[in-house]
Amino acid sequence: MKRLAKALLLTFLVVSVISCTKSTPTSTTNLRFINLSPNAGALDVYANSNLVVGSVGYGSASSYQTINASTTAVSFTLAGTASMIGSGTVAFNPNNYYSAIVYDSVAIIKGNLFQDDRTAPPTGKAFIRFFDYANVNSSIDIIRSGSTPVKLFSSRNYVDHITTLSYISYTAIDPGIFNASAVVAGTSSTITQLPNFEAVAGKSYTLVLKGFYGGTGTQAVFLGPITDQ
């Protein structure tokens, strides 16, 4: 739990540089939870000991929930139990949107928190970004298939968006249905592929590389989408 609390606090210090509006005891903000711990199972999320959202499965994101924006103790338990696997204390900025993510093995669970950009994509475009939570021991390129393949993201690394805030921002792309491949950077060696991904104009997405390096079954490395708005 100490590891997760430290991660949440350190990440929030970075996020708070972006928005410095002070919260008040009666102000609210919006929080969603994303479960990227391959072996944790479904998780419940609490704020100041009150259940915010329950039974968020691996690879899933909850909807945004309204919570108090003042200093809040956020904790995560195995769904339906009192077995806490991590916690952290943060002071949210009011009237904003945040994503809280847990990742890695449940035995060494980690977390990060960042403020989401809710700006709409340009007319006729979709927004997309990429986060690497799989730690596959190499840099990653994300390739969009087509008659002329397009490199959407280049030389990305494990949780690099935590220290490089520009990676939290979206890239505008043409909408459509395409295969998205995670390849070893600078090569054509495919690690995993997301087939028939549909990017809809006006929508925003996060492509997430998740799973355990060398994992099998549901814990294998997998590229999946999260619809942000």
Z-matrix of the N, CA and C atoms (Angstrom, degrees):
N
C 1 1.451
C 2 1.519 1 111.02
N 3 1.330 2 117.27 1 -34.88
C 4 1.452 3 119.59 2 179.19
C 5 1.515 4 111.15 3 -61.98
N 6 1.341 5 117.43 4 -39.50
C 7 1.465 6 121.28 5 -179.19
C 8 1.526 7 110.33 6 -61.41
N 9 1.339 8 116.30 7 -44.61
C 10 1.455 9 120.30 8 -178.37
C 11 1.516 10 110.64 9 -68.20
N 12 1.321 11 117.63 10 -42.79
C 13 1.457 12 120.13 11 179.79
C 14 1.517 13 110.67 12 -59.96
N 15 1.322 14 117.04 13 -43.69
C 16 1.452 15 120.81 14 179.31
C 17 1.512 16 111.06 15 -62.85
N 18 1.345 17 116.83 16 -42.84
C 19 1.458 18 120.20 17 -179.58
C 20 1.518 19 111.28 18 -62.98
N 21 1.335 20 116.94 19 -44.00
C 22 1.457 21 120.26 20 179.43
C 23 1.517 22 111.24 21 -62.94
N 24 1.308 23 117.33 22 -43.56
C 25 1.454 24 120.20 23 -178.15
C 26 1.520 25 112.06 24 -66.78
N 27 1.336 26 117.11 25 -44.69
C 28 1.454 27 120.22 26 179.99
C 29 1.512 28 111.23 27 -63.35
N 30 1.329 29 116.91 28 -41.85
C 31 1.448 30 119.72 29 179.93
C 32 1.508 31 110.74 30 -66.21
N 33 1.330 32 118.25 31 -38.38
C 34 1.452 33 119.43 32 179.71
C 35 1.515 34 111.50 33 -65.42
N 36 1.313 35 117.57 34 -34.57
C 37 1.457 36 119.32 35 177.52
C 38 1.519 37 110.91 36 -59.74
N 39 1.349 38 117.15 37 -37.13
C 40 1.459 39 120.93 38 177.03
C 41 1.514 40 110.39 39 -68.87
N 42 1.334 41 116.93 40 -45.44
C 43 1.457 42 121.52 41 -178.76
C 44 1.517 43 111.33 42 -62.13
N 45 1.343 44 117.62 43 -37.56
C 46 1.452 45 120.33 44 -174.12
C 47 1.513 46 112.63 45 -66.08
N 48 1.336 47 117.97 46 -18.65
C 49 1.459 48 120.31 47 175.86
C 50 1.515 49 110.72 48 -64.22
N 51 1.355 50 117.03 49 -31.11
C 52 1.453 51 121.53 50 -177.83
C 53 1.516 52 111.27 51 -70.03
N 54 1.316 53 117.29 52 -39.49
C 55 1.460 54 121.52 53 -174.65
C 56 1.513 55 109.16 54 -135.67
N 57 1.321 56 117.69 55 116.50
C 58 1.456 57 119.79 56 -171.38
C 59 1.525 58 112.21 57 -111.78
N 60 1.337 59 117.79 58 17.93
C 61 1.455 60 120.78 59 176.89
C 62 1.528 61 109.44 60 -63.07
N 63 1.316 62 117.50 61 131.68
C 64 1.456 63 120.35 62 -179.46
C 65 1.523 64 110.76 63 -79.35
N 66 1.320 65 115.49 64 140.74
C 67 1.449 66 119.46 65 178.20
C 68 1.525 67 110.24 66 -86.20
N 69 1.317 68 116.35 67 158.58
C 70 1.455 69 122.37 68 176.20
C 71 1.518 70 107.52 69 -121.85
N 72 1.347 71 116.77 70 161.77
C 73 1.463 72 119.20 71 -176.00
C 74 1.523 73 113.72 72 -58.66
N 75 1.341 74 118.47 73 -25.89
C 76 1.452 75 120.47 74 -176.28
C 77 1.524 76 113.29 75 -102.43
N 78 1.325 77 118.40 76 -1.23
C 79 1.450 78 120.66 77 -178.27
C 80 1.526 79 110.69 78 -79.18
N 81 1.330 80 115.58 79 157.40
C 82 1.461 81 120.71 80 -179.90
C 83 1.513 82 110.62 81 -125.47
N 84 1.326 83 115.22 82 164.04
C 85 1.454 84 121.76 83 174.95
C 86 1.525 85 107.07 84 -144.43
N 87 1.321 86 116.71 85 -179.21
C 88 1.463 87 121.61 86 -174.93
C 89 1.525 88 110.21 87 -123.00
N 90 1.319 89 116.07 88 130.43
C 91 1.467 90 121.66 89 -175.53
C 92 1.523 91 109.71 90 -131.40
N 93 1.329 92 115.33 91 134.54
C 94 1.464 93 119.38 92 169.92
C 95 1.521 94 108.36 93 -121.24
N 96 1.312 95 116.37 94 160.72
C 97 1.453 96 122.24 95 -176.08
C 98 1.517 97 109.24 96 -123.33
N 99 1.336 98 116.28 97 134.83
C 100 1.462 99 122.42 98 179.24
C 101 1.526 100 108.22 99 -122.91
N 102 1.303 101 116.17 100 123.78
C 103 1.464 102 122.34 101 -176.92
C 104 1.525 103 109.43 102 -99.12
N 105 1.329 104 116.81 103 107.88
C 106 1.456 105 121.82 104 179.27
C 107 1.527 106 111.87 105 -120.75
N 108 1.330 107 116.40 106 26.91
C 109 1.467 108 121.16 107 174.69
C 110 1.522 109 108.08 108 -95.51
N 111 1.351 110 117.61 109 108.68
C 112 1.467 111 120.33 110 -170.33
C 113 1.523 112 115.48 111 -60.06
N 114 1.333 113 117.97 112 -27.63
C 115 1.468 114 119.24 113 -175.57
C 116 1.525 115 113.03 114 -117.10
N 117 1.323 116 117.16 115 17.05
C 118 1.465 117 119.30 116 -178.84
C 119 1.524 118 112.75 117 -85.32
N 120 1.330 119 117.06 118 -20.74
C 121 1.452 120 118.99 119 -172.65
C 122 1.519 121 110.47 120 75.27
N 123 1.321 122 116.88 121 -168.83
C 124 1.460 123 120.74 122 179.00
C 125 1.530 124 110.09 123 -70.76
N 126 1.338 125 115.73 124 147.19
C 127 1.457 126 121.09 125 -176.21
C 128 1.527 127 111.00 126 -128.06
N 129 1.336 128 115.57 127 149.37
C 130 1.458 129 123.23 128 171.33
C 131 1.524 130 108.36 129 -104.25
N 132 1.331 131 116.30 130 148.32
C 133 1.466 132 122.06 131 -178.41
C 134 1.527 133 109.04 132 -121.40
N 135 1.325 134 115.46 133 131.83
C 136 1.454 135 122.05 134 -179.81
C 137 1.522 136 110.85 135 -121.63
N 138 1.323 137 115.95 136 146.30
C 139 1.459 138 122.43 137 171.26
C 140 1.523 139 107.42 138 -125.16
N 141 1.334 140 115.57 139 119.95
C 142 1.467 141 120.65 140 -175.13
C 143 1.530 142 111.53 141 50.07
N 144 1.326 143 114.64 142 44.55
C 145 1.470 144 124.20 143 176.38
C 146 1.522 145 114.55 144 70.67
N 147 1.336 146 117.74 145 5.73
C 148 1.461 147 121.40 146 176.22
C 149 1.523 148 109.77 147 -102.29
N 150 1.335 149 116.61 148 132.79
C 151 1.451 150 120.50 149 -179.27
C 152 1.527 151 110.02 150 -63.88
N 153 1.340 152 115.86 151 124.08
C 154 1.465 153 121.34 152 178.47
C 155 1.519 154 110.36 153 -95.15
N 156 1.312 155 116.50 154 -47.09
C 157 1.458 156 121.60 155 178.52
C 158 1.524 157 107.77 156 -153.26
N 159 1.330 158 116.08 157 141.76
C 160 1.456 159 119.65 158 -174.82
C 161 1.505 160 113.83 159 -115.42
N 162 1.319 161 115.41 160 151.30
C 163 1.457 162 124.35 161 170.50
C 164 1.529 163 113.30 162 54.74
N 165 1.329 164 116.23 163 55.49
C 166 1.464 165 121.15 164 175.77
C 167 1.528 166 107.78 165 -86.84
N 168 1.323 167 116.96 166 113.66
C 169 1.452 168 121.38 167 -175.93
C 170 1.518 169 113.27 168 -76.58
N 171 1.320 170 114.81 169 164.57
C 172 1.467 171 121.04 170 178.41
C 173 1.531 172 110.39 171 -58.65
N 174 1.325 173 115.08 172 132.93
C 175 1.452 174 121.31 173 179.46
C 176 1.506 175 114.28 174 82.98
N 177 1.338 176 116.94 175 1.15
C 178 1.460 177 121.20 176 -176.53
C 179 1.520 178 111.61 177 -106.53
N 180 1.331 179 114.70 178 155.71
C 181 1.456 180 122.30 179 174.87
C 182 1.519 181 108.73 180 -120.27
N 183 1.316 182 117.57 181 135.31
C 184 1.454 183 120.48 182 175.30
C 185 1.526 184 109.21 183 -76.24
N 186 1.315 185 116.48 184 167.93
C 187 1.460 186 120.28 185 168.78
C 188 1.526 187 108.13 186 -74.20
N 189 1.329 188 116.70 187 165.14
C 190 1.460 189 120.02 188 177.14
C 191 1.526 190 109.55 189 -70.49
N 192 1.334 191 114.48 190 136.24
C 193 1.459 192 121.32 191 178.71
C 194 1.524 193 108.97 192 -118.16
N 195 1.323 194 116.55 193 142.09
C 196 1.462 195 121.33 194 179.22
C 197 1.523 196 109.41 195 -82.48
N 198 1.340 197 115.91 196 127.06
C 199 1.460 198 120.66 197 178.56
C 200 1.527 199 108.88 198 -134.46
N 201 1.317 200 116.03 199 167.40
C 202 1.453 201 121.89 200 175.73
C 203 1.526 202 109.31 201 -65.51
N 204 1.328 203 117.12 202 135.97
C 205 1.463 204 120.28 203 -176.34
C 206 1.520 205 113.31 204 -87.40
N 207 1.318 206 118.22 205 -8.53
C 208 1.457 207 119.71 206 178.03
C 209 1.524 208 109.40 207 -73.03
N 210 1.311 209 116.95 208 179.00
C 211 1.458 210 120.91 209 -176.81
C 212 1.524 211 110.79 210 -50.92
N 213 1.323 212 114.98 211 123.05
C 214 1.459 213 121.37 212 -171.67
C 215 1.516 214 110.67 213 -128.61
N 216 1.319 215 116.00 214 133.01
C 217 1.460 216 121.73 215 173.16
C 218 1.520 217 108.07 216 -89.38
N 219 1.321 218 116.76 217 111.94
C 220 1.456 219 122.57 218 179.94
C 221 1.525 220 108.24 219 -101.63
N 222 1.331 221 116.68 220 131.15
C 223 1.461 222 120.14 221 179.68
C 224 1.515 223 110.06 222 -137.67
N 225 1.337 224 115.20 223 158.19
C 226 1.461 225 122.72 224 -177.30
C 227 1.523 226 108.45 225 -128.75
N 228 1.327 227 115.86 226 133.31
C 229 1.461 228 120.47 227 177.99
C 230 1.523 229 109.47 228 -128.00
N 231 1.330 230 115.70 229 159.37
C 232 1.453 231 119.83 230 170.50
C 233 1.526 232 107.46 231 -62.72
N 234 1.335 233 116.29 232 133.36
C 235 1.465 234 121.39 233 -171.72
C 236 1.525 235 112.45 234 -51.55
N 237 1.326 236 115.41 235 130.65
C 238 1.451 237 121.01 236 175.92
C 239 1.501 238 115.30 237 77.63
N 240 1.349 239 116.90 238 7.42
C 241 1.454 240 120.60 239 -179.17
C 242 1.522 241 110.37 240 -129.75
N 243 1.326 242 115.42 241 173.46
C 244 1.461 243 121.20 242 174.22
C 245 1.523 244 111.13 243 -98.66
N 246 1.329 245 116.99 244 12.52
C 247 1.463 246 121.87 245 -176.75
C 248 1.524 247 110.33 246 -79.18
N 249 1.340 248 116.04 247 95.96
C 250 1.462 249 121.31 248 -177.54
C 251 1.527 250 110.33 249 -76.24
N 252 1.337 251 116.18 250 133.20
C 253 1.462 252 119.79 251 178.21
C 254 1.518 253 112.10 252 -110.73
N 255 1.330 254 118.61 253 -9.07
C 256 1.447 255 120.33 254 178.71
C 257 1.508 256 111.50 255 -177.67
N 258 1.344 257 115.85 256 158.24
C 259 1.455 258 120.41 257 178.98
C 260 1.510 259 109.50 258 -158.05
N 261 1.323 260 115.61 259 161.59
C 262 1.456 261 121.55 260 177.25
C 263 1.515 262 108.90 261 -162.21
N 264 1.332 263 117.03 262 156.58
C 265 1.459 264 121.92 263 -179.97
C 266 1.523 265 109.05 264 -118.65
N 267 1.329 266 116.63 265 125.69
C 268 1.462 267 121.36 266 -177.94
C 269 1.524 268 109.79 267 -136.88
N 270 1.336 269 115.72 268 155.89
C 271 1.462 270 122.22 269 173.04
C 272 1.522 271 106.87 270 -112.45
N 273 1.309 272 117.17 271 104.81
C 274 1.463 273 121.81 272 -176.64
C 275 1.526 274 110.97 273 -76.71
N 276 1.316 275 115.79 274 149.88
C 277 1.459 276 120.57 275 169.84
C 278 1.525 277 108.40 276 -80.85
N 279 1.325 278 118.36 277 140.00
C 280 1.465 279 120.71 278 -174.19
C 281 1.517 280 113.08 279 -71.65
N 282 1.322 281 114.70 280 155.32
C 283 1.468 282 122.80 281 171.96
C 284 1.526 283 112.60 282 59.65
N 285 1.327 284 116.52 283 35.05
C 286 1.455 285 121.83 284 178.40
C 287 1.526 286 109.31 285 -125.04
N 288 1.336 287 114.90 286 -178.68
C 289 1.467 288 121.57 287 179.75
C 290 1.522 289 108.82 288 -126.35
N 291 1.328 290 116.59 289 131.71
C 292 1.457 291 121.98 290 -177.69
C 293 1.528 292 110.68 291 -128.79
N 294 1.330 293 114.76 292 150.12
C 295 1.456 294 121.67 293 170.00
C 296 1.522 295 108.58 294 -115.66
N 297 1.321 296 116.39 295 128.05
C 298 1.464 297 122.60 296 172.90
C 299 1.522 298 107.25 297 -108.62
N 300 1.321 299 116.47 298 124.99
C 301 1.463 300 121.93 299 -175.16
C 302 1.523 301 109.51 300 -121.96
N 303 1.329 302 116.09 301 134.07
C 304 1.462 303 119.89 302 167.95
C 305 1.519 304 108.17 303 -112.12
N 306 1.342 305 115.77 304 145.62
C 307 1.456 306 120.72 305 -175.31
C 308 1.518 307 110.26 306 -153.43
N 309 1.334 308 115.50 307 173.67
C 310 1.460 309 124.68 308 -177.44
C 311 1.531 310 109.57 309 76.10
N 312 1.316 311 116.05 310 -179.47
C 313 1.454 312 121.79 311 -177.95
C 314 1.524 313 110.97 312 -64.81
N 315 1.323 314 116.32 313 146.59
C 316 1.460 315 120.17 314 -179.60
C 317 1.527 316 111.46 315 -59.49
N 318 1.334 317 117.38 316 -26.17
C 319 1.468 318 120.67 317 -179.19
C 320 1.523 319 112.27 318 -71.30
N 321 1.334 320 116.71 319 -25.55
C 322 1.471 321 121.26 320 179.50
C 323 1.529 322 109.17 321 -131.24
N 324 1.317 323 115.90 322 42.99
C 325 1.456 324 122.27 323 -171.97
C 326 1.531 325 111.48 324 -53.47
N 327 1.317 326 114.96 325 139.39
C 328 1.466 327 121.68 326 178.47
C 329 1.516 328 108.41 327 -126.04
N 330 1.312 329 115.62 328 164.74
C 331 1.454 330 119.00 329 179.23
C 332 1.505 331 112.24 330 -149.09
N 333 1.328 332 115.83 331 155.05
C 334 1.451 333 120.04 332 169.61
C 335 1.523 334 110.18 333 -145.23
N 336 1.308 335 114.83 334 155.35
C 337 1.453 336 122.76 335 -174.46
C 338 1.513 337 108.50 336 -133.37
N 339 1.327 338 117.41 337 133.91
C 340 1.458 339 119.30 338 176.19
C 341 1.512 340 110.82 339 -147.70
N 342 1.325 341 114.88 340 156.67
C 343 1.452 342 120.96 341 179.24
C 344 1.521 343 109.34 342 -83.35
N 345 1.325 344 116.43 343 133.23
C 346 1.458 345 121.57 344 -177.62
C 347 1.525 346 112.06 345 -88.45
N 348 1.320 347 114.88 346 143.94
C 349 1.456 348 122.13 347 174.33
C 350 1.528 349 107.92 348 -87.90
N 351 1.314 350 117.09 349 118.17
C 352 1.463 351 121.66 350 -177.39
C 353 1.535 352 112.15 351 -102.51
N 354 1.315 353 116.49 352 14.59
C 355 1.456 354 120.39 353 177.44
C 356 1.528 355 109.87 354 -64.14
N 357 1.332 356 116.49 355 136.86
C 358 1.461 357 120.26 356 178.83
C 359 1.526 358 110.28 357 -73.11
N 360 1.344 359 117.04 358 147.87
C 361 1.477 360 119.65 359 176.38
C 362 1.526 361 110.92 360 -63.34
N 363 1.342 362 117.56 361 159.85
C 364 1.463 363 119.79 362 173.13
C 365 1.523 364 110.45 363 -58.25
N 366 1.320 365 116.68 364 154.58
C 367 1.459 366 121.37 365 -179.70
C 368 1.526 367 111.11 366 -54.13
N 369 1.342 368 116.15 367 130.29
C 370 1.455 369 121.17 368 178.76
C 371 1.513 370 114.98 369 79.20
N 372 1.334 371 117.91 370 7.81
C 373 1.463 372 121.84 371 -179.45
C 374 1.528 373 110.39 372 -122.04
N 375 1.325 374 115.37 373 163.98
C 376 1.457 375 122.86 374 169.43
C 377 1.521 376 108.08 375 -116.51
N 378 1.314 377 116.28 376 156.07
C 379 1.461 378 121.91 377 175.68
C 380 1.520 379 109.14 378 -102.99
N 381 1.345 380 116.23 379 143.44
C 382 1.458 381 120.98 380 177.11
C 383 1.524 382 109.17 381 -146.69
N 384 1.323 383 115.93 382 148.69
C 385 1.463 384 122.46 383 173.28
C 386 1.519 385 107.51 384 -145.22
N 387 1.340 386 116.97 385 170.92
C 388 1.462 387 120.83 386 -175.14
C 389 1.514 388 110.51 387 -136.98
N 390 1.344 389 116.11 388 132.64
C 391 1.455 390 122.79 389 174.26
C 392 1.528 391 108.78 390 -123.40
N 393 1.331 392 116.58 391 135.40
C 394 1.468 393 122.49 392 178.13
C 395 1.519 394 109.20 393 -105.16
N 396 1.336 395 116.53 394 110.54
C 397 1.463 396 122.21 395 176.50
C 398 1.525 397 111.78 396 -115.27
N 399 1.331 398 117.77 397 15.22
C 400 1.465 399 120.09 398 -174.00
C 401 1.524 400 113.95 399 -101.38
N 402 1.334 401 118.51 400 -20.85
C 403 1.463 402 121.03 401 178.01
C 404 1.529 403 111.82 402 53.40
N 405 1.348 404 115.94 403 60.42
C 406 1.465 405 120.95 404 -174.45
C 407 1.528 406 113.44 405 -87.73
N 408 1.318 407 117.45 406 13.51
C 409 1.463 408 121.92 407 173.48
C 410 1.524 409 112.92 408 69.35
N 411 1.335 410 117.13 409 26.17
C 412 1.465 411 120.78 410 173.84
C 413 1.514 412 108.53 411 -160.81
N 414 1.331 413 115.87 412 159.96
C 415 1.457 414 119.68 413 173.01
C 416 1.523 415 108.78 414 -73.76
N 417 1.339 416 115.65 415 154.51
C 418 1.455 417 121.74 416 -171.05
C 419 1.529 418 111.07 417 -122.56
N 420 1.328 419 116.04 418 136.46
C 421 1.462 420 122.57 419 164.64
C 422 1.526 421 107.60 420 -107.93
N 423 1.328 422 116.73 421 144.06
C 424 1.460 423 121.82 422 173.60
C 425 1.523 424 107.55 423 -110.63
N 426 1.327 425 116.36 424 120.30
C 427 1.460 426 122.65 425 -173.37
C 428 1.525 427 110.06 426 -111.47
N 429 1.329 428 116.52 427 131.73
C 430 1.462 429 122.25 428 172.52
C 431 1.521 430 108.55 429 -93.35
N 432 1.338 431 115.69 430 124.22
C 433 1.463 432 119.58 431 -177.87
C 434 1.522 433 110.39 432 -71.44
N 435 1.323 434 115.20 433 163.95
C 436 1.456 435 121.91 434 177.89
C 437 1.511 436 109.47 435 156.35
N 438 1.319 437 116.62 436 179.14
C 439 1.462 438 119.40 437 178.63
C 440 1.525 439 110.37 438 -59.29
N 441 1.315 440 115.73 439 -33.66
C 442 1.464 441 122.03 440 170.69
C 443 1.520 442 107.61 441 -123.79
N 444 1.324 443 118.75 442 99.16
C 445 1.466 444 120.59 443 -177.89
C 446 1.528 445 111.71 444 -57.04
N 447 1.325 446 115.23 445 144.98
C 448 1.463 447 121.74 446 -178.44
C 449 1.525 448 109.30 447 -118.81
N 450 1.323 449 116.58 448 130.57
C 451 1.461 450 120.67 449 176.52
C 452 1.527 451 107.75 450 -84.56
N 453 1.334 452 115.90 451 107.99
C 454 1.462 453 120.49 452 -178.36
C 455 1.527 454 111.85 453 -76.81
N 456 1.338 455 116.11 454 -39.11
C 457 1.460 456 121.33 455 -178.68
C 458 1.522 457 108.62 456 -140.76
N 459 1.303 458 115.75 457 140.08
C 460 1.463 459 120.59 458 -171.46
C 461 1.527 460 111.39 459 -124.42
N 462 1.332 461 115.06 460 134.52
C 463 1.474 462 123.20 461 172.26
C 464 1.524 463 112.46 462 50.21
N 465 1.321 464 114.89 463 51.48
C 466 1.461 465 119.70 464 177.76
C 467 1.520 466 109.73 465 -92.24
N 468 1.339 467 115.59 466 153.91
C 469 1.457 468 121.04 467 -174.71
C 470 1.525 469 111.49 468 -131.77
N 471 1.316 470 114.15 469 168.47
C 472 1.459 471 122.89 470 -177.33
C 473 1.527 472 111.43 471 -50.81
N 474 1.332 473 116.56 472 122.44
C 475 1.469 474 126.89 473 178.84
C 476 1.536 475 113.07 474 42.68
N 477 1.335 476 117.19 475 35.46
C 478 1.467 477 119.26 476 -179.20
C 479 1.525 478 112.45 477 -69.36
N 480 1.332 479 118.10 478 -17.00
C 481 1.461 480 119.85 479 178.18
C 482 1.522 481 112.23 480 -70.58
N 483 1.332 482 117.40 481 -15.73
C 484 1.464 483 120.04 482 179.04
C 485 1.526 484 110.73 483 -70.57
N 486 1.325 485 117.03 484 -36.18
C 487 1.464 486 120.76 485 -178.88
C 488 1.523 487 113.48 486 -101.55
N 489 1.338 488 116.77 487 -20.05
C 490 1.469 489 120.51 488 178.39
C 491 1.525 490 107.48 489 -113.58
N 492 1.336 491 115.90 490 94.20
C 493 1.459 492 120.82 491 -171.13
C 494 1.517 493 113.20 492 -63.13
N 495 1.326 494 117.37 493 -24.03
C 496 1.463 495 119.08 494 180.00
C 497 1.522 496 111.38 495 -63.09
N 498 1.340 497 117.96 496 -22.55
C 499 1.460 498 120.99 497 -179.88
C 500 1.529 499 112.44 498 -74.04
N 501 1.337 500 117.33 499 -12.61
C 502 1.451 501 120.22 500 175.33
C 503 1.532 502 110.49 501 -76.36
N 504 1.328 503 116.48 502 -21.85
C 505 1.463 504 120.89 503 -179.51
C 506 1.523 505 110.69 504 -71.82
N 507 1.325 506 115.43 505 158.91
C 508 1.458 507 122.08 506 -179.31
C 509 1.522 508 112.02 507 -92.84
N 510 1.338 509 114.46 508 158.16
C 511 1.462 510 122.94 509 171.55
C 512 1.527 511 107.86 510 -113.41
N 513 1.321 512 117.20 511 131.72
C 514 1.465 513 121.23 512 178.73
C 515 1.527 514 109.48 513 -79.71
N 516 1.343 515 116.15 514 132.54
C 517 1.463 516 121.08 515 178.89
C 518 1.529 517 109.38 516 -132.83
N 519 1.329 518 115.34 517 163.26
C 520 1.458 519 120.43 518 172.68
C 521 1.528 520 109.05 519 -70.85
N 522 1.331 521 117.93 520 137.51
C 523 1.465 522 119.75 521 177.78
C 524 1.518 523 111.34 522 -68.67
N 525 1.320 524 115.93 523 165.46
C 526 1.462 525 120.42 524 178.09
C 527 1.505 526 111.34 525 145.86
N 528 1.333 527 115.63 526 176.64
C 529 1.461 528 122.64 527 177.66
C 530 1.525 529 108.73 528 -103.27
N 531 1.322 530 115.95 529 129.76
C 532 1.460 531 119.57 530 -178.35
C 533 1.526 532 110.13 531 -156.05
N 534 1.329 533 115.65 532 161.95
C 535 1.459 534 122.03 533 171.11
C 536 1.525 535 108.12 534 -87.30
N 537 1.327 536 115.85 535 134.74
C 538 1.459 537 121.02 536 175.53
C 539 1.524 538 108.06 537 -113.34
N 540 1.321 539 116.76 538 125.62
C 541 1.461 540 121.47 539 -176.51
C 542 1.520 541 110.84 540 -114.80
N 543 1.331 542 116.12 541 136.47
C 544 1.456 543 121.84 542 169.81
C 545 1.520 544 107.16 543 -95.77
N 546 1.330 545 116.98 544 117.71
C 547 1.462 546 121.33 545 -177.31
C 548 1.521 547 109.23 546 -123.53
N 549 1.328 548 115.62 547 157.33
C 550 1.460 549 120.32 548 173.06
C 551 1.520 550 107.81 549 -61.92
N 552 1.311 551 116.62 550 126.84
C 553 1.462 552 121.86 551 -172.57
C 554 1.527 553 112.10 552 -51.77
N 555 1.323 554 115.09 553 131.45
C 556 1.454 555 121.28 554 176.80
C 557 1.509 556 114.70 555 80.24
N 558 1.349 557 117.00 556 6.01
C 559 1.465 558 121.15 557 -179.24
C 560 1.531 559 109.19 558 -130.88
N 561 1.337 560 115.24 559 -179.33
C 562 1.466 561 120.73 560 173.10
C 563 1.523 562 110.74 561 -107.79
N 564 1.329 563 117.04 562 16.94
C 565 1.463 564 122.27 563 -177.73
C 566 1.529 565 109.73 564 -80.22
N 567 1.338 566 115.72 565 106.84
C 568 1.459 567 120.99 566 -175.52
C 569 1.526 568 111.63 567 -79.87
N 570 1.323 569 115.56 568 130.25
C 571 1.460 570 121.63 569 175.71
C 572 1.523 571 109.74 570 -89.00
N 573 1.320 572 115.90 571 -46.56
C 574 1.457 573 121.87 572 177.09
C 575 1.516 574 108.08 573 -162.89
N 576 1.338 575 116.00 574 161.81
C 577 1.458 576 120.19 575 -177.04
C 578 1.525 577 110.43 576 -135.42
N 579 1.320 578 114.87 577 141.27
C 580 1.458 579 121.99 578 172.27
C 581 1.526 580 107.18 579 -102.14
N 582 1.337 581 118.17 580 107.59
C 583 1.462 582 119.64 581 -176.71
C 584 1.529 583 112.51 582 -84.56
N 585 1.321 584 114.26 583 147.26
C 586 1.467 585 121.55 584 170.61
C 587 1.525 586 113.20 585 53.43
N 588 1.317 587 115.63 586 43.29
C 589 1.464 588 120.02 587 175.14
C 590 1.525 589 109.02 588 -75.68
N 591 1.325 590 116.78 589 131.13
C 592 1.459 591 120.74 590 -179.81
C 593 1.527 592 110.47 591 -107.86
N 594 1.319 593 115.77 592 113.55
C 595 1.455 594 121.97 593 174.33
C 596 1.525 595 107.69 594 -94.22
N 597 1.319 596 116.71 595 116.52
C 598 1.459 597 122.54 596 -175.56
C 599 1.522 598 109.60 597 -97.77
N 600 1.306 599 116.83 598 134.64
C 601 1.461 600 120.95 599 178.21
C 602 1.524 601 110.22 600 -56.11
N 603 1.328 602 115.82 601 135.56
C 604 1.452 603 121.13 602 -179.94
C 605 1.515 604 114.31 603 89.30
N 606 1.352 605 117.65 604 -7.86
C 607 1.461 606 122.15 605 -179.15
C 608 1.540 607 110.90 606 -102.71
N 609 1.338 608 114.80 607 158.39
C 610 1.466 609 121.66 608 177.15
C 611 1.519 610 109.19 609 -123.04
N 612 1.340 611 116.24 610 139.30
C 613 1.464 612 121.48 611 -174.52
C 614 1.529 613 110.60 612 -135.80
N 615 1.334 614 114.55 613 151.24
C 616 1.460 615 121.28 614 168.35
C 617 1.522 616 108.00 615 -117.52
N 618 1.329 617 117.05 616 121.75
C 619 1.457 618 121.07 617 170.84
C 620 1.521 619 107.70 618 -86.78
N 621 1.339 620 116.37 619 128.71
C 622 1.457 621 121.19 620 -175.72
C 623 1.517 622 109.76 621 -122.28
N 624 1.331 623 116.12 622 126.47
C 625 1.463 624 121.62 623 170.62
C 626 1.514 625 106.76 624 -91.79
N 627 1.328 626 116.66 625 118.06
C 628 1.464 627 120.52 626 -173.94
C 629 1.521 628 109.98 627 -135.13
N 630 1.330 629 115.05 628 170.15
C 631 1.456 630 120.94 629 -179.42
C 632 1.516 631 111.82 630 110.38
N 633 1.335 632 115.73 631 179.66
C 634 1.458 633 121.84 632 178.15
C 635 1.523 634 110.04 633 -101.47
N 636 1.314 635 116.95 634 135.49
C 637 1.459 636 121.52 635 173.84
C 638 1.525 637 108.19 636 -60.28
N 639 1.331 638 117.04 637 119.12
C 640 1.456 639 121.07 638 -176.07
C 641 1.509 640 113.59 639 86.09
N 642 1.334 641 117.04 640 1.44
C 643 1.454 642 120.66 641 179.62
C 644 1.520 643 112.13 642 -72.76
N 645 1.324 644 115.94 643 162.26
C 646 1.462 645 121.23 644 179.86
C 647 1.525 646 109.65 645 -127.63
N 648 1.337 647 115.21 646 165.83
C 649 1.454 648 120.14 647 178.09
C 650 1.518 649 111.92 648 59.82
N 651 1.324 650 116.10 649 -135.02
C 652 1.463 651 120.30 650 -178.41
C 653 1.525 652 112.80 651 -69.49
N 654 1.346 653 117.19 652 -12.48
C 655 1.459 654 120.41 653 179.75
C 656 1.530 655 112.49 654 -100.20
N 657 1.330 656 117.25 655 6.16
C 658 1.458 657 120.81 656 177.40
C 659 1.526 658 109.95 657 -70.99
N 660 1.323 659 116.28 658 160.65
C 661 1.467 660 121.26 659 177.46
C 662 1.520 661 109.02 660 -66.39
N 663 1.335 662 115.15 661 132.54
C 664 1.448 663 120.66 662 -172.57
C 665 1.512 664 109.52 663 -147.99
N 666 1.313 665 117.36 664 139.93
C 667 1.466 666 123.18 665 175.82
C 668 1.521 667 108.35 666 -101.19
N 669 1.312 668 116.37 667 120.14
C 670 1.451 669 120.04 668 -177.17
C 671 1.517 670 112.04 669 -136.98
N 672 1.335 671 116.90 670 157.41
C 673 1.474 672 120.84 671 -178.93
C 674 1.525 673 112.16 672 -99.18
N 675 1.311 674 115.87 673 149.28
C 676 1.453 675 123.43 674 168.30
C 677 1.525 676 106.82 675 -122.92
N 678 1.315 677 117.04 676 126.10
C 679 1.458 678 120.59 677 176.86
C 680 1.513 679 108.62 678 -82.19
N 681 1.326 680 116.54 679 119.38
C 682 1.467 681 121.01 680 -175.90
C 683 1.524 682 112.36 681 -89.49
N 684 1.319 683 116.67 682 -38.03
C 685 1.466 684 120.83 683 175.69
C 686 1.515 685 109.82 684 -166.00
